[in-house]
Amino acid sequence: MKIISLLGANKTMKTILITNDDGYDASGILALKDALSEVAKVAVVAPAFHKSATAHSLTITKPLKLIEIANDFYKLEDGTPADCVYVALNTIFKDIKPDLIVSGINIGANMGEDITYSGTAGAAMEGVLHDIPSLAISQVFRGKRDTNYDLAKKSIKDIVSRILNGNYPLGKRELLNINIPPISIDEFKGYKVVHAGCRGYDSNIEYNTDPRGQKYYWIGLPNLSWYHRYEEDTESDFQAIEDGYVALTPVTLDMTSYKSINRVKEWLNEIR
């Protein structure tokens, strides 16, 4: 399986691999494909089914089937977003890596600690492990979820165009997590580079009994609540969205808490 149709005769054109965690037929990924097809050649490899909150997981206990839907458009049967990137880079992009990987447009926010749950971000994490610049983009909603991705399409097109022109600000194993406020283009105030905020979490689990009398549990969708990391914290992704800005958060895969290394060393010495 090669990318002959993707590149065609123009082998100098930039290429983008697109994926998501909402499934290959989700409105967000179709909007993303539409937007980025204006600036590059795109290939879609996305999960066949909804795979939200699968984080950076890979499927290693069963085979995966890559099914062609249309030219340069594939679904991966029961694959995670990270699987999609991994399989794509070893099949259709085996000989020529894409210039960029974009995951999204996720239907819902991926801010604060939710980044660690996010399959959307997980796909971008897999991309940077292969030394490919990678972005995750999510559309924040308030109340009803509609399919108006106008601001998201404009934002990602602007950002990707800048990257493809050789302007990429991040280093190895760093990705850019982007969240779009639930507003119109006319209300859009601009872009802000911010840190990941503090997500509030509440228990939201329901249980019931199936027809055979077995009890089951269903984890629900928690409210999108948050709090300031410190007093007068105005530079978080949550605050930027609240203020009408597109929030850009650089994320590193190095999860070491460097500020705690000496403290742990001292603690270890005390218990020896």
C-alpha positions as CSV (number, residue, x, y, z in Angstrom):
1,M,0.0,0.0,0.0
2,K,1.6,3.2,-1.2
3,I,0.7,6.9,-1.4
4,I,0.7,7.1,-5.1
5,S,-2.7,8.8,-5.4
6,L,-1.8,11.1,-2.6
7,L,1.3,12.5,-4.1
8,G,0.5,12.1,-7.8
9,A,2.9,13.8,-10.1
10,N,3.6,16.7,-7.7
11,K,6.1,15.1,-5.3
12,T,7.1,18.6,-4.0
13,M,3.7,19.4,-2.5
14,K,3.4,19.1,1.3
15,T,1.5,16.2,2.8
16,I,-0.6,16.0,5.9
17,L,-1.8,12.9,7.8
18,I,-5.2,13.5,9.5
19,T,-6.7,11.4,12.2
20,N,-9.1,11.8,15.2
21,D,-10.8,10.0,18.0
22,D,-14.4,10.5,17.1
23,G,-14.4,8.2,14.1
24,Y,-13.7,8.5,10.4
25,D,-17.2,9.8,9.6
26,A,-17.3,12.5,12.4
27,S,-18.2,16.0,11.4
28,G,-15.0,17.4,12.9
29,I,-12.6,15.3,10.8
30,L,-14.5,16.1,7.6
31,A,-14.3,19.8,8.4
32,L,-10.6,19.4,9.1
33,K,-10.0,17.6,5.8
34,D,-12.0,20.3,4.0
35,A,-9.9,23.1,5.5
36,L,-6.4,21.5,5.1
37,S,-7.1,20.3,1.5
38,E,-6.7,24.0,0.5
39,V,-3.1,24.1,1.7
40,A,-1.7,20.6,1.2
41,K,-2.3,17.1,0.0
42,V,-4.1,15.2,2.8
43,A,-4.6,11.6,3.7
44,V,-7.1,10.4,6.4
45,V,-6.5,7.4,8.6
46,A,-9.1,7.4,11.4
47,P,-10.7,5.0,13.8
48,A,-13.7,3.1,12.4
49,F,-15.5,3.7,15.7
50,H,-15.7,6.3,18.4
51,K,-12.4,6.1,20.4
52,S,-12.6,9.1,22.8
53,A,-10.5,8.9,26.0
54,T,-8.2,6.2,24.7
55,A,-5.2,8.5,25.3
56,H,-1.9,7.3,23.8
57,S,-2.9,3.6,23.7
58,L,-1.8,1.1,21.1
59,T,-3.6,-2.1,20.3
60,I,-1.2,-5.0,20.7
61,T,-3.5,-7.9,21.5
62,K,-5.3,-8.3,18.2
63,P,-4.8,-7.6,14.5
64,L,-6.1,-4.4,12.9
65,K,-7.6,-4.0,9.4
66,L,-6.9,-0.8,7.3
67,I,-9.9,-0.3,5.0
68,E,-9.9,2.1,2.1
69,I,-13.0,4.3,2.0
70,A,-12.0,6.5,-0.9
71,N,-8.7,7.8,-2.4
72,D,-6.3,8.7,0.5
73,F,-9.1,8.0,3.0
74,Y,-9.0,5.0,5.3
75,K,-10.6,3.7,8.4
76,L,-8.8,1.4,10.9
77,E,-11.1,-1.3,12.3
78,D,-11.2,-1.0,16.1
79,G,-8.0,1.0,16.1
80,T,-7.2,3.8,18.5
81,P,-6.0,7.2,17.2
82,A,-2.4,6.3,18.1
83,D,-2.9,3.1,16.2
84,C,-4.0,5.1,13.2
85,V,-0.8,7.1,13.2
86,Y,1.4,4.1,13.8
87,V,-0.2,2.0,11.1
88,A,-0.3,4.9,8.6
89,L,3.4,5.6,9.0
90,N,4.2,1.9,8.4
91,T,1.9,1.5,5.3
92,I,0.8,4.4,3.2
93,F,3.6,6.6,4.5
94,K,6.2,3.9,4.7
95,D,8.6,5.4,2.1
96,I,7.8,9.1,2.5
97,K,6.8,10.6,5.9
98,P,4.1,13.2,6.0
99,D,5.2,16.8,6.6
100,L,2.7,17.2,9.4
101,I,0.2,15.2,11.4
102,V,-3.1,16.9,12.6
103,S,-5.5,15.2,14.9
104,G,-9.1,16.5,15.2
105,I,-11.2,18.5,15.0
106,N,-12.3,16.9,18.3
107,I,-15.9,17.3,19.2
108,G,-15.4,18.8,22.6
109,A,-12.6,20.4,24.6
110,N,-9.2,18.9,25.5
111,M,-7.9,21.3,28.1
112,G,-6.1,20.9,31.4
113,E,-5.5,17.4,32.6
114,D,-7.9,16.1,30.1
115,I,-5.0,16.1,27.7
116,T,-3.8,12.9,29.4
117,Y,-7.1,11.2,28.6
118,S,-7.5,12.5,25.1
119,G,-7.2,10.2,22.1
120,T,-7.0,13.3,20.0
121,A,-3.8,14.3,21.8
122,G,-2.6,10.7,21.9
123,A,-2.5,10.6,18.1
124,A,-0.3,13.8,18.1
125,M,1.9,12.2,20.8
126,E,2.5,9.2,18.5
127,G,3.3,11.5,15.7
128,V,6.1,13.4,17.6
129,L,7.6,10.1,18.7
130,H,8.3,9.6,15.0
131,D,9.8,13.0,14.7
132,I,6.9,14.5,12.7
133,P,5.5,17.9,13.7
134,S,2.0,17.1,15.2
135,L,-1.0,19.1,16.3
136,A,-4.2,18.3,18.2
137,I,-7.2,20.5,17.7
138,S,-10.5,20.5,19.6
139,Q,-13.7,22.5,19.4
140,V,-15.1,23.6,22.8
141,F,-18.9,23.6,23.0
142,R,-21.2,25.3,25.5
143,G,-24.5,23.4,25.7
144,K,-25.7,22.2,22.3
145,R,-23.1,20.7,20.1
146,D,-23.6,22.1,16.6
147,T,-21.4,21.5,13.5
148,N,-20.2,25.1,13.0
149,Y,-16.4,24.7,12.6
150,D,-15.9,28.0,10.8
151,L,-13.5,29.5,13.4
152,A,-11.7,26.1,13.9
153,K,-11.2,25.7,10.1
154,K,-9.8,29.3,9.8
155,S,-7.5,28.9,12.8
156,I,-6.1,25.5,11.8
157,K,-5.6,26.6,8.2
158,D,-3.7,29.7,9.4
159,I,-1.5,27.8,11.8
160,V,-0.8,24.9,9.4
161,S,0.1,27.3,6.5
162,R,2.6,28.9,8.8
163,I,4.1,25.6,9.8
164,L,4.3,24.3,6.2
165,N,6.2,27.5,5.2
166,G,9.0,26.4,7.6
167,N,7.8,28.2,10.7
168,Y,7.5,25.5,13.4
169,P,8.4,26.7,16.9
170,L,8.6,23.4,18.8
171,G,11.4,20.9,19.4
172,K,11.5,17.1,19.4
173,R,8.8,15.2,21.3
174,E,6.7,18.4,21.7
175,L,3.2,18.9,20.2
176,L,0.8,21.8,20.0
177,N,-2.6,21.4,21.7
178,I,-5.1,23.8,20.2
179,N,-8.6,24.6,21.6
180,I,-11.2,26.7,19.8
181,P,-13.7,28.8,21.7
182,P,-17.4,28.3,21.0
183,I,-17.8,31.7,19.2
184,S,-18.2,33.0,15.7
185,I,-15.3,34.4,13.6
186,D,-16.7,37.9,14.2
187,E,-16.3,37.4,18.0
188,F,-12.8,35.9,17.8
189,K,-10.2,38.0,19.7
190,G,-7.0,36.3,18.5
191,Y,-4.6,33.6,19.6
192,K,-3.0,33.1,23.0
193,V,-0.2,30.8,24.0
194,V,-1.1,29.4,27.4
195,H,-0.4,26.7,29.8
196,A,-2.7,23.8,30.5
197,G,-5.1,24.7,33.3
198,C,-6.5,22.8,36.3
199,R,-9.6,20.8,35.4
200,G,-12.2,20.2,38.0
201,Y,-13.5,16.6,38.2
202,D,-16.6,15.2,39.7
203,S,-17.9,11.6,39.9
204,N,-20.3,10.9,37.0
205,I,-21.0,7.3,36.7
206,E,-24.3,5.5,36.3
207,Y,-25.2,1.9,36.8
208,N,-28.1,-0.2,35.7
209,T,-29.0,-3.9,35.1
210,D,-28.9,-5.7,31.8
211,P,-31.7,-8.1,30.7
212,R,-29.7,-11.0,32.2
213,G,-29.6,-9.4,35.6
214,Q,-26.0,-8.4,35.4
215,K,-25.1,-4.9,36.8
216,Y,-23.1,-2.6,34.6
217,Y,-21.5,0.8,35.0
218,W,-21.3,3.6,32.5
219,I,-18.9,6.5,33.0
220,G,-20.6,9.7,32.0
221,L,-19.3,13.1,30.7
222,P,-18.3,15.4,33.6
223,N,-19.0,19.1,33.6
224,L,-16.4,21.3,32.1
225,S,-15.3,23.0,35.3
226,W,-11.9,24.4,36.1
227,Y,-10.1,26.5,38.7
228,H,-7.0,28.8,38.8
229,R,-3.7,27.1,39.4
230,Y,-2.6,30.1,41.4
231,E,-4.1,33.5,42.3
232,E,-4.7,35.8,39.2
233,D,-3.9,33.0,36.8
234,T,-4.9,34.5,33.5
235,E,-2.8,32.5,31.1
236,S,-4.4,29.0,31.2
237,D,-6.2,27.4,28.3
238,F,-9.5,27.6,30.2
239,Q,-9.2,31.3,30.7
240,A,-8.2,32.0,27.1
241,I,-11.3,30.1,25.9
242,E,-13.4,32.0,28.4
243,D,-12.1,35.3,27.0
244,G,-12.7,34.4,23.4
245,Y,-9.2,33.4,22.3
246,V,-8.0,30.3,20.5
247,A,-5.7,28.6,23.1
248,L,-2.4,27.1,22.0
249,T,-0.6,25.0,24.5
250,P,2.9,23.5,23.8
251,V,3.0,20.0,25.3
252,T,6.1,17.9,26.0
253,L,6.1,14.1,26.3
254,D,8.7,14.4,29.1
255,M,6.5,14.1,32.1
256,T,9.3,14.4,34.7
257,S,8.6,16.7,37.6
258,Y,12.0,18.3,37.6
259,K,11.1,20.6,40.5
260,S,10.5,17.5,42.7
261,I,13.7,15.5,41.9
262,N,15.7,16.9,44.8
263,R,12.8,16.6,47.2
264,V,12.4,12.9,46.3
265,K,16.2,12.4,46.7
266,E,16.0,13.9,50.2
267,W,13.0,11.8,51.0
268,L,14.7,8.6,49.8
269,N,17.8,9.4,52.0
270,E,15.5,9.7,55.0
271,I,14.1,6.2,54.7
272,R,17.4,4.4,54.1
